[in-house]
């Protein structure tokens, strides 16, 4: 139960960072800023998770960052196929 709460709080906290990137970036760079801030946040979250879980922090950060990048790419691809992506 403790791990679930820590996970929920950390994901909610790190989810605020891309929103801050949205507001900080000029309109022409918002999508790029959101993607970069999101990937950096995921990497930091992976490091934190690896450290707290006693796992290899490098592998944990890479796994979470790569998984997030893959999910974003698939989502953007589907959005583009359906004509609703902002790319």
Backbone as CSV, one residue per row, in Angstrom:
resi,resn,N_x,N_y,N_z,CA_x,CA_y,CA_z,C_x,C_y,C_z
1,UNK,0.828,-1.180,0.000,0.000,0.000,0.000,0.881,1.257,0.000
2,UNK,1.971,1.217,0.753,2.868,2.368,0.802,3.468,2.645,-0.576
3,UNK,3.879,1.598,-1.276,4.447,1.776,-2.614,3.423,2.366,-3.575
4,UNK,2.185,1.954,-3.457,1.137,2.482,-4.327,0.927,3.969,-4.081
5,UNK,0.908,4.386,-2.819,0.735,5.798,-2.498,1.919,6.628,-2.970
6,UNK,3.127,6.126,-2.754,4.316,6.848,-3.206,4.301,6.985,-4.719
7,UNK,3.927,5.925,-5.408,3.856,5.958,-6.856,2.814,6.974,-7.326
8,UNK,1.661,6.965,-6.727,0.595,7.892,-7.124,1.007,9.344,-6.891
9,UNK,1.593,9.620,-5.749,1.999,10.990,-5.435,3.126,11.442,-6.357
10,UNK,4.101,10.559,-6.603,5.222,10.963,-7.456,4.773,11.175,-8.900
11,UNK,3.911,10.326,-9.417,3.420,10.527,-10.777,2.594,11.805,-10.879
12,UNK,1.770,12.080,-9.884,0.967,13.302,-9.910,1.863,14.539,-9.846
13,UNK,2.890,14.481,-9.021,3.811,15.610,-8.900,4.573,15.830,-10.193
14,UNK,5.129,14.761,-10.739,5.909,14.888,-11.964,5.026,15.226,-13.162
15,UNK,3.733,14.953,-13.087,2.822,15.312,-14.179,2.631,16.818,-14.278
16,UNK,2.905,17.535,-13.214,2.777,18.995,-13.251,3.895,19.641,-14.072
17,UNK,5.037,18.999,-14.165,6.174,19.593,-14.865,5.912,19.855,-16.347
18,UNK,5.346,18.919,-17.113,5.035,19.235,-18.514,4.019,20.370,-18.657
19,UNK,3.111,20.490,-17.697,2.147,21.582,-17.744,2.871,22.914,-17.559
20,UNK,3.848,22.932,-16.657,4.654,24.144,-16.474,5.456,24.448,-17.744
21,UNK,5.963,23.398,-18.407,6.659,23.583,-19.682,5.763,24.174,-20.741
22,UNK,4.507,23.787,-20.727,3.529,24.340,-21.665,3.406,25.846,-21.488
23,UNK,3.311,26.287,-20.257,3.142,27.714,-19.991,4.430,28.502,-20.198
24,UNK,5.576,27.864,-20.015,6.858,28.568,-20.120,7.335,28.710,-21.566
25,UNK,6.926,27.810,-22.441,7.434,27.797,-23.817,6.625,28.723,-24.720
26,UNK,7.303,29.296,-25.718,6.545,30.066,-26.717,5.628,29.126,-27.510
27,UNK,4.596,29.662,-28.075,3.577,28.854,-28.759,4.169,27.926,-29.816
28,UNK,5.176,28.389,-30.539,5.747,27.576,-31.621,6.543,26.377,-31.112
29,UNK,6.930,26.384,-29.848,7.742,25.296,-29.293,7.032,24.491,-28.212
30,UNK,5.759,24.686,-28.057,5.039,24.032,-26.958,5.055,22.517,-27.044
31,UNK,4.807,21.957,-28.207,4.809,20.491,-28.324,6.179,19.909,-28.022
32,UNK,7.213,20.547,-28.530,8.581,20.082,-28.273,8.904,20.224,-26.788
33,UNK,8.548,21.347,-26.200,8.822,21.581,-24.783,8.120,20.555,-23.906
34,UNK,6.875,20.271,-24.218,6.124,19.286,-23.439,6.779,17.911,-23.554
35,UNK,7.168,17.524,-24.761,7.805,16.214,-24.956,9.130,16.132,-24.206
36,UNK,9.953,17.163,-24.302,11.262,17.146,-23.642,11.103,17.137,-22.125
37,UNK,10.257,18.012,-21.608,10.053,18.054,-20.151,9.469,16.736,-19.661
38,UNK,8.563,16.154,-20.423,7.975,14.874,-20.047,9.034,13.781,-19.982
39,UNK,9.899,13.701,-20.987,10.933,12.664,-20.999,11.946,12.871,-19.870
40,UNK,12.313,14.110,-19.607,13.225,14.382,-18.489,12.549,14.001,-17.171
41,UNK,11.278,14.324,-17.029,10.537,13.974,-15.819,10.444,12.465,-15.645
42,UNK,10.191,11.766,-16.735,10.125,10.311,-16.661,11.476,9.722,-16.272
43,UNK,12.545,10.284,-16.806,13.879,9.819,-16.428,14.139,10.023,-14.947
44,UNK,13.769,11.190,-14.435,13.940,11.464,-13.007,13.080,10.536,-12.162
45,UNK,11.876,10.280,-12.625,10.990,9.368,-11.909,11.552,7.950,-11.912
46,UNK,12.136,7.537,-13.025,12.777,6.229,-13.089,13.958,6.134,-12.144
47,UNK,14.765,7.202,-12.083,15.888,7.238,-11.133,15.389,7.098,-9.700
48,UNK,14.354,7.860,-9.379,13.793,7.806,-8.034,13.255,6.414,-7.721
49,UNK,12.521,5.858,-8.651,11.973,4.518,-8.442,13.052,3.464,-8.286
50,UNK,14.101,3.554,-9.105,15.202,2.607,-8.982,15.914,2.728,-7.655
51,UNK,16.118,3.952,-7.249,16.801,4.180,-5.968,15.970,3.670,-4.795
52,UNK,14.678,4.025,-4.786,13.809,3.580,-3.698,13.610,2.071,-3.699
53,UNK,13.611,1.484,-4.882,13.387,0.041,-4.979,14.650,-0.794,-4.894
54,UNK,15.793,-0.137,-4.820,17.050,-0.876,-4.721,17.492,-1.493,-6.033
55,UNK,16.941,-1.024,-7.130,17.297,-1.550,-8.449,18.383,-0.665,-9.066
56,UNK,18.864,-1.056,-10.209,19.827,-0.249,-10.947,19.141,1.037,-11.397
57,UNK,19.636,2.183,-10.912,18.959,3.442,-11.237,19.068,3.774,-12.722
58,UNK,20.196,3.450,-13.334,20.353,3.716,-14.758,19.378,2.912,-15.599
59,UNK,19.277,1.631,-15.291,18.344,0.779,-16.042,16.900,1.189,-15.799
60,UNK,16.587,1.550,-14.546,15.219,1.970,-14.227,14.869,3.254,-14.974
61,UNK,15.785,4.219,-14.983,15.531,5.479,-15.681,15.381,5.245,-17.182
62,UNK,16.236,4.414,-17.740,16.167,4.115,-19.169,14.860,3.417,-19.521
63,UNK,14.454,2.458,-18.701,13.223,1.710,-18.960,12.016,2.638,-18.940
64,UNK,11.918,3.495,-17.925,10.765,4.385,-17.807,10.777,5.433,-18.925
65,UNK,11.958,5.987,-19.222,12.055,6.997,-20.278,11.734,6.396,-21.639
66,UNK,12.302,5.227,-21.942,12.040,4.593,-23.233,10.567,4.208,-23.358
67,UNK,10.001,3.654,-22.294,8.585,3.286,-22.319,7.691,4.492,-22.535
68,UNK,8.025,5.602,-21.872,7.251,6.832,-22.052,7.380,7.387,-23.454
69,UNK,8.607,7.367,-23.994,8.826,7.856,-25.360,8.060,7.001,-26.364
70,UNK,8.084,5.698,-26.163,7.358,4.799,-27.059,5.849,5.057,-26.980
71,UNK,5.339,5.230,-25.778,3.906,5.508,-25.609,3.525,6.830,-26.263
72,UNK,4.369,7.857,-26.105,4.077,9.150,-26.737,4.118,9.036,-28.255
73,UNK,5.085,8.290,-28.784,5.195,8.135,-30.239,3.986,7.391,-30.807
74,UNK,3.562,6.341,-30.127,2.399,5.578,-30.592,1.142,6.446,-30.541
75,UNK,0.980,7.175,-29.450,-0.184,8.050,-29.307,-0.193,9.133,-30.383
76,UNK,0.961,9.746,-30.621,1.050,10.779,-31.663,0.780,10.183,-33.039
77,UNK,1.282,8.980,-33.285,1.047,8.324,-34.566,-0.420,8.034,-34.806
78,UNK,-1.096,7.549,-33.780,-2.534,7.280,-33.905,-3.289,8.589,-34.130
79,UNK,-2.917,9.617,-33.381,-3.559,10.920,-33.560,-3.358,11.469,-34.955
80,UNK,-2.159,11.268,-35.470,-1.879,11.751,-36.830,-2.685,10.961,-37.868
81,UNK,-2.761,9.631,-37.696,-3.559,8.821,-38.611,-5.024,9.232,-38.612
82,UNK,-5.512,9.610,-37.460,-6.910,10.025,-37.355,-7.139,11.501,-37.665
83,UNK,-6.034,12.211,-37.924,-6.134,13.617,-38.275,-6.445,14.534,-37.105
84,UNK,-6.112,14.099,-35.897,-6.433,14.926,-34.725,-5.186,15.305,-33.926
85,UNK,-4.013,14.958,-34.416,-2.782,15.308,-33.704,-2.346,16.709,-34.087
86,UNK,-1.689,17.382,-33.169,-1.219,18.737,-33.418,0.179,18.771,-33.986
87,UNK,0.626,17.711,-34.639,1.997,17.662,-35.181,2.072,18.245,-36.552
